[in-house]
Amino acid sequence: MQTASAALEPKQLPGFESPSNLMKGCQPIWHQAGNAEAILFVHGFTGSPGDFRTFTEAYSAAGYDWFVPLLPGHGTQVEDLAKLVYRDLFDPLCLITPELLHRYKKLHLVGLSYGAVMASQLALEYPVGSLTLLAPAFFLRPDLAFKFRWIHRLGLARFYGIRPKAKGGERGTESAYSYTSVPVLPATSLFAQTQKLRKRIHQLGVEVLHIHGDKDETTPLLANREFLSASIATYKFYEVKGGLHVLPIGAQKKDIARHHLSWLKKGVL
């Protein structure tokens, strides 16, 4: 296995291109300084690398290289995302991950929301060093879960098209780097794949850290914590007081990064 001494050209990898119609702030980002270990950050559904832009500063200072690709269909018009399904979003990560594993002594995965679900599947398929789940979407709030379950079962996703995000509740979590509407087809596809993946989570053979805000109204803390703590032998948990759903842009982001880095380096929070 090689280390980062051989410079990587991220723009040659999927997820690191910058389309001409990309929204401001949504560009894929990365940091390469020849470190032995790297972190792959996976943003959430309808989000973008912009959600991690300032959060990653702490990891550069701590001696990690890091990469935040742009998932397919994101960062441009929401219509570009509307016809995609889970495999369209996940497959590019299967090209990025082995390339980073080849070049670094150790690769850590960090995923946000549905990005945490995709990072979990990567950890099941590749020999990564650790897995960190930020507000993972293994369980959604009940009304969303009910809606997506029945839309998927009845095969109605393509008829629903694009719907505005619900207002209120998650105040302060929207950013200039996220969509304000939700394409129903990829949303229900992600939901269905997550239900399948829940049956495999117990197979994870890597250290797992779960970070969740106690004010998250999109992915309930208790439901996700109870499921993961019962399923993963190497599970550790850190609760973010006052934390909303998009943790990397919240007021607590420096504290989150500090605790995460302590866990990465020492195994303690």
C-alpha positions in Angstrom: 0.0 0.0 0.0 1.3 3.4 -0.9 1.1 6.7 1.1 0.2 10.1 -0.1 3.7 10.8 -1.5 2.4 10.1 -5.0 0.3 13.2 -5.7 -3.3 12.5 -6.6 -5.1 14.4 -9.3 -8.7 14.6 -7.8 -10.1 16.2 -11.0 -9.5 13.0 -12.7 -11.9 11.2 -10.3 -15.7 11.2 -10.4 -17.2 13.8 -8.1 -14.3 16.2 -8.4 -15.3 17.8 -11.7 -16.8 21.4 -11.7 -19.6 21.7 -14.2 -20.0 25.1 -15.8 -23.5 25.5 -14.3 -22.4 24.7 -10.7 -23.9 26.9 -8.0 -21.5 29.1 -6.1 -20.0 27.4 -3.1 -20.9 23.8 -4.3 -17.5 23.0 -5.8 -15.8 19.8 -4.7 -12.9 20.5 -2.3 -9.8 18.7 -1.1 -6.6 19.2 0.8 -3.3 17.3 0.0 -0.2 17.8 2.0 1.5 14.4 1.8 0.0 13.1 5.0 -0.2 9.3 5.6 -3.9 9.3 6.5 -6.9 10.8 4.6 -10.5 11.4 5.3 -13.3 11.0 2.7 -16.3 13.2 3.6 -19.7 12.4 2.0 -22.3 15.1 2.0 -26.0 14.6 2.4 -28.9 14.3 0.0 -29.7 17.8 -1.6 -26.5 19.2 0.1 -23.0 19.8 -1.3 -19.3 19.9 -0.3 -20.1 23.5 0.8 -21.6 22.0 4.0 -18.0 20.9 4.9 -16.1 23.9 3.6 -15.1 25.5 7.0 -15.5 22.3 9.0 -12.5 20.6 7.3 -10.1 23.4 8.4 -9.5 21.5 11.7 -8.5 18.4 9.9 -5.9 20.1 7.8 -4.3 21.5 10.9 -4.4 18.1 12.6 -2.3 16.5 9.8 -4.9 14.8 7.6 -5.4 15.0 3.9 -9.1 15.1 3.0 -11.5 15.0 0.1 -15.1 16.1 -0.3 -16.6 15.0 -3.7 -19.8 16.4 -5.2 -22.4 13.6 -5.5 -24.1 13.2 -8.9 -27.0 15.6 -9.7 -26.1 18.0 -6.9 -24.8 21.5 -7.0 -26.6 22.5 -10.2 -30.3 22.6 -10.9 -32.5 20.3 -8.8 -33.9 18.8 -12.0 -30.4 17.2 -12.6 -31.0 15.1 -9.5 -34.7 14.3 -10.0 -34.2 11.2 -12.2 -31.4 9.6 -10.3 -31.6 6.6 -7.9 -29.4 5.3 -5.2 -26.9 3.5 -7.4 -26.3 6.7 -9.4 -25.4 8.5 -6.2 -23.3 5.7 -4.7 -21.4 4.2 -7.6 -18.9 7.1 -8.0 -17.9 6.6 -4.4 -16.9 3.1 -5.3 -14.3 4.5 -7.7 -13.0 7.2 -5.3 -12.6 4.9 -2.3 -10.2 2.3 -3.7 -8.1 5.0 -5.3 -7.6 6.7 -1.9 -7.0 3.3 -0.2 -4.2 2.7 -2.7 -2.5 6.0 -2.0 -2.9 6.3 1.8 -1.8 4.3 4.7 -5.3 4.7 6.3 -8.6 6.1 5.0 -11.3 7.3 7.3 -15.0 7.8 6.2 -17.3 10.6 7.4 -20.8 10.9 6.2 -23.7 13.3 6.9 -27.3 12.2 6.9 -27.9 10.0 3.8 -24.2 10.5 3.1 -23.6 8.6 6.4 -25.7 5.7 5.0 -23.6 5.6 1.8 -20.4 5.8 3.9 -21.7 2.8 5.9 -22.1 0.8 2.8 -18.6 1.7 1.7 -17.3 0.6 5.1 -19.0 -2.8 4.5 -17.3 -3.2 1.2 -13.8 -1.7 1.7 -11.1 -2.0 4.4 -11.3 1.5 5.7 -9.8 2.7 9.0 -12.9 4.1 10.7 -16.4 5.3 10.1 -18.0 8.4 11.5 -21.8 9.0 11.1 -23.0 12.6 11.4 -26.8 12.7 12.0 -27.2 9.4 10.0 -30.5 8.9 8.2 -31.1 5.2 9.1 -34.4 6.4 10.6 -36.3 9.5 9.5 -38.9 11.4 11.5 -42.1 9.4 11.4 -44.1 11.5 8.9 -41.3 11.4 6.3 -40.7 7.7 6.8 -44.4 7.0 6.3 -44.6 9.1 3.2 -41.5 7.6 1.5 -42.5 4.0 2.4 -45.8 4.2 0.7 -44.7 6.2 -2.3 -42.0 3.5 -2.9 -44.3 0.6 -2.3 -46.9 1.9 -4.7 -44.3 2.9 -7.3 -45.5 6.6 -7.3 -42.1 8.3 -7.0 -41.9 9.4 -10.6 -45.4 11.0 -10.4 -44.5 13.2 -7.4 -41.6 15.0 -9.1 -40.0 17.7 -7.0 -41.5 19.0 -3.8 -40.4 22.0 -1.6 -38.7 21.2 1.7 -40.9 21.7 4.8 -40.4 25.0 6.5 -39.8 25.5 10.1 -38.3 23.2 12.7 -34.8 23.0 11.3 -34.2 26.8 11.3 -30.6 27.7 10.7 -29.6 24.5 8.9 -30.3 25.7 5.4 -27.3 27.1 3.6 -26.4 28.6 0.2 -25.0 25.2 -0.7 -28.2 23.2 -0.4 -31.4 22.7 -2.4 -34.6 24.1 -1.0 -36.7 21.3 -2.7 -36.6 17.5 -2.7 -36.8 15.3 -5.8 -39.0 12.4 -4.7 -37.6 9.6 -6.8 -34.0 9.7 -5.4 -35.4 10.4 -1.9 -37.5 7.2 -2.0 -34.7 5.2 -3.6 -32.4 6.3 -0.7 -35.0 5.4 1.8 -35.6 1.9 0.3 -31.8 1.2 0.1 -31.4 2.3 3.7 -34.0 -0.2 4.9 -32.0 -2.9 3.2 -28.7 -1.7 4.6 -30.1 -1.7 8.2 -30.1 -5.5 8.0 -26.3 -5.5 7.3 -25.0 -2.9 9.7 -24.2 -5.6 12.3 -21.5 -6.8 9.9 -19.4 -3.7 10.2 -15.9 -4.6 11.4 -14.6 -1.1 11.9 -14.6 1.4 14.7 -17.8 3.6 14.5 -18.5 7.0 16.0 -22.0 8.3 15.9 -22.4 12.1 16.3 -26.0 13.5 16.6 -27.6 16.8 17.6 -30.3 16.6 20.3 -32.4 19.2 18.3 -32.4 17.3 15.0 -35.9 17.2 13.6 -35.0 15.3 10.4 -33.3 12.2 11.7 -34.4 11.5 15.3 -31.5 11.0 17.7 -33.1 8.3 19.8 -34.2 6.1 17.0 -30.9 6.2 15.3 -28.9 5.8 18.5 -30.9 2.8 19.7 -30.6 1.0 16.4 -26.8 1.6 16.0 -25.8 0.9 19.6 -27.7 -2.4 19.4 -26.2 -3.3 16.1 -22.5 -2.3 16.2 -20.1 -3.8 18.7 -17.5 -1.0 18.2 -20.0 1.8 18.6 -19.3 5.1 20.3 -21.6 8.1 20.6 -21.3 11.8 21.0 -24.3 14.0 21.6 -24.2 17.6 20.4 -26.2 19.8 22.7 -28.4 22.2 20.6 -27.3 20.5 17.4 -29.5 20.6 14.4 -29.3 18.3 11.4 -26.5 19.8 9.2 -23.9 19.6 12.0 -20.9 20.8 9.9 -22.4 24.3 9.5 -23.8 24.6 13.1 -22.5 26.7 15.9 -20.9 23.6 17.5 -18.8 22.6 14.6 -15.4 23.4 16.2 -16.3 21.3 19.2 -17.5 18.5 17.0 -14.3 18.4 15.0 -12.2 18.5 18.2 -14.0 15.5 19.7 -13.9 13.7 16.4 -10.1 14.2 16.0 -9.6 13.0 19.6 -11.4 9.9 18.8 -9.5 9.4 15.5 -6.1 9.8 17.2 -6.7 8.3 20.6 -9.9 6.4 20.5 -11.5 8.7 23.2 -13.9 11.6 23.0 
